[in-house]
Amino acid sequence: MLGDAHPGDCVAPGPLGRYARQRPDTPACLERFVSPASDDRALPRPQLELIDGFTAHLRLERRLSANTVAAYRTDLLHLATFLHRSSRSLEDADHAILRRFLAQQHALGYARASIARRVGAIHTFYRWAVDDGTVAHDPSLLLGRPKVANRLPTVLRAGEAADLVESPDIQDADDPIEHAVALRDRAILELLYGSGLRVSEVTALRRDDFDLAGARVLVRGKGSKERRVPVSDDAVEAVRAWLTDGRPHLAADAGGPLFWNRRRTPMSARGVRAMVHGYAGGLLPGRRVGPHTLRHSYATHLLEGGADIRAVQELLGHSSVATTQRYTHVSRSRLFEAHEQAHPRA
């Protein structure tokens, strides 16, 4: 269990593990500390204003993505709710009660990765609060972060990735709407695998971001950073077909986002994930394949083909080459696998 035990604290019978499908029932003695992260109505107004000031700093000064800011806010709401129900606040929290908060998260069955993310949010918040003069001392300085297994990313083989990208049936759809949806799906899949885009980057694309003649696209990545990446010939053809024969049937107006759904509203990240899962479920049953799997596959196949790691870093929009280096481990593991399967003395 994380943190120091105190009278009345609950200890879960055992960690659920990363792959548990549901969390256990909340222990009775923890129920009064638990509330939905989105339910901030019970928090005092000063606490909400403090959290809002912190998230504004993340959004405006550090220019973090909307999803990252939302995750930080959720983590701080969890902590603030716990402190409020313990008759404490973010300003007067100390090291001991922060450890009790982490112990509670562990007892509730949260995965190590989730707890580690919350520790990171707490560290970031209190560094900002000290700099802002809201608190005099940082109570999280000695707060440890649980170790998280560094799993290698899931990667498809080149043939599997090609089959997935070509799954949408763009030839036999008689209904104009169905044909438009198939063209859209093909274009999105080509961009996910052919250019390694993130889901958020795909949904943020606009029509004028493409230079189809030059086979380039302007991408807005994390932290509002922009980069231009090459687009494959297949992706250019797919996007051009979508713009010509598909988009007019789904788009509510000529401008706005590039991709739209059946309800004539912009395609969301959740919609893209559901689309990829749908095609992958029929083609690769039993495999956990999502949009980021195609991005992982894009990077790994580039490195396997001899691309320079710095070039791959730029294409992916990674701020640090260390993030890109994990794909070299995937390539290396495939070499070992090939050796074991093919060499007589392996």
VENHU-V446372 format. One record per backbone hydrogen bond with DSSP energy under -1.0 kcal/mol. CO is the residue of the C=O (numbers start at 1). NH is the residue of the N-H. E is the energy in kcal/mol with one decimal. If there is no record, write none. Layout:
CO/NH/E + CO/NH/E
This chain:
6/9/-2.5 + 17/20/-1.1 + 27/30/-2.1 + 30/33/-1.9 + 31/34/-1.3 + 36/39/-1.3 + 38/40/-1.3 + 40/43/-1.0 + 44/48/-1.7 + 45/49/-2.6 + 46/50/-1.9 + 47/51/-2.2 + 48/52/-2.7 + 49/53/-2.2 + 50/54/-1.9 + 51/55/-2.6 + 52/56/-2.2 + 53/57/-1.7 + 54/58/-2.0 + 55/59/-2.3 + 56/60/-3.1 + 57/61/-1.6 + 57/62/-2.1 + 58/64/-2.5 + 65/69/-2.5 + 66/70/-2.4 + 67/71/-2.0 + 68/72/-2.3 + 69/73/-2.4 + 70/74/-2.3 + 71/75/-2.3 + 72/76/-2.4 + 73/77/-2.3 + 74/78/-2.1 + 75/79/-2.0 + 76/80/-3.1 + 77/81/-2.4 + 78/82/-2.1 + 79/83/-2.7 + 80/84/-2.6 + 81/85/-2.2 + 83/88/-3.3 + 84/87/-1.6 + 94/98/-1.8 + 95/99/-2.0 + 96/100/-1.8 + 97/101/-2.0 + 98/102/-2.0 + 99/103/-2.2 + 100/104/-2.3 + 101/105/-2.1 + 102/106/-2.2 + 103/107/-2.5 + 104/108/-1.9 + 105/110/-2.0 + 106/109/-1.5 + 111/115/-2.2 + 112/116/-2.9 + 113/117/-2.0 + 114/118/-1.8 + 115/119/-2.3 + 116/120/-2.1 + 117/121/-2.1 + 118/122/-2.4 + 119/123/-2.6 + 120/124/-2.3 + 121/125/-2.5 + 122/126/-2.5 + 123/127/-2.0 + 124/128/-2.0 + 125/129/-2.7 + 126/130/-2.2 + 127/131/-2.1 + 128/132/-2.4 + 129/134/-2.0 + 129/135/-1.1 + 138/141/-1.1 + 140/143/-1.8 + 149/151/-1.5 + 157/161/-2.8 + 158/162/-2.3 + 159/163/-2.3 + 160/164/-2.2 + 161/165/-2.4 + 162/166/-1.9 + 164/167/-1.5 + 168/170/-1.2 + 175/179/-2.7 + 176/180/-2.2 + 177/181/-2.6 + 178/182/-2.3 + 179/183/-2.2 + 180/184/-2.5 + 181/185/-2.8 + 182/186/-2.3 + 183/187/-2.1 + 184/188/-2.5 + 185/189/-2.6 + 186/190/-2.2 + 187/191/-1.8 + 188/192/-2.4 + 189/193/-2.2 + 190/194/-2.7 + 191/195/-1.3 + 191/197/-1.4 + 198/202/-2.0 + 199/203/-2.4 + 202/205/-1.2 + 205/258/-2.7 + 206/209/-2.0 + 207/210/-1.1 + 209/218/-2.1 + 211/216/-2.0 + 215/231/-2.2 + 216/211/-2.8 + 217/229/-2.1 + 219/227/-2.1 + 221/224/-1.1 + 222/225/-1.3 + 225/221/-3.7 + 227/219/-3.2 + 229/217/-1.8 + 232/236/-2.6 + 233/237/-2.3 + 234/238/-2.2 + 235/239/-3.0 + 236/240/-2.4 + 237/241/-2.2 + 238/242/-2.1 + 239/243/-2.6 + 240/244/-2.1 + 241/245/-3.0 + 242/246/-1.4 + 242/247/-4.0 + 246/249/-1.6 + 247/250/-1.4 + 247/251/-3.2 + 259/267/-2.4 + 261/264/-1.9 + 265/261/-2.6 + 268/272/-2.0 + 269/273/-2.4 + 270/274/-2.4 + 271/275/-2.1 + 272/276/-2.5 + 273/277/-2.8 + 274/278/-2.1 + 275/279/-2.0 + 276/280/-2.9 + 277/281/-2.5 + 278/282/-1.1 + 279/283/-1.8 + 280/284/-3.5 + 284/287/-1.7 + 287/289/-1.1 + 291/295/-1.3 + 292/296/-2.8 + 293/297/-2.5 + 294/298/-2.4 + 295/299/-2.1 + 296/300/-2.5 + 297/301/-2.7 + 298/302/-1.8 + 299/303/-2.1 + 300/304/-2.6 + 301/305/-1.4 + 302/307/-2.5 + 303/306/-1.5 + 308/312/-2.1 + 309/313/-2.2 + 310/314/-2.0 + 311/315/-2.3 + 312/316/-2.4 + 313/317/-1.3 + 313/318/-1.9 + 321/325/-1.7 + 324/327/-1.7 + 325/328/-1.2 + 326/330/-1.1 + 327/331/-2.0 + 328/332/-2.3 + 329/333/-2.4 + 330/334/-1.7 + 331/335/-1.6 + 332/336/-2.1 + 333/337/-2.1 + 334/338/-2.5 + 335/339/-2.3 + 336/340/-2.4 + 337/341/-1.9 + 338/342/-2.1 + 339/343/-2.4 + 343/346/-1.4
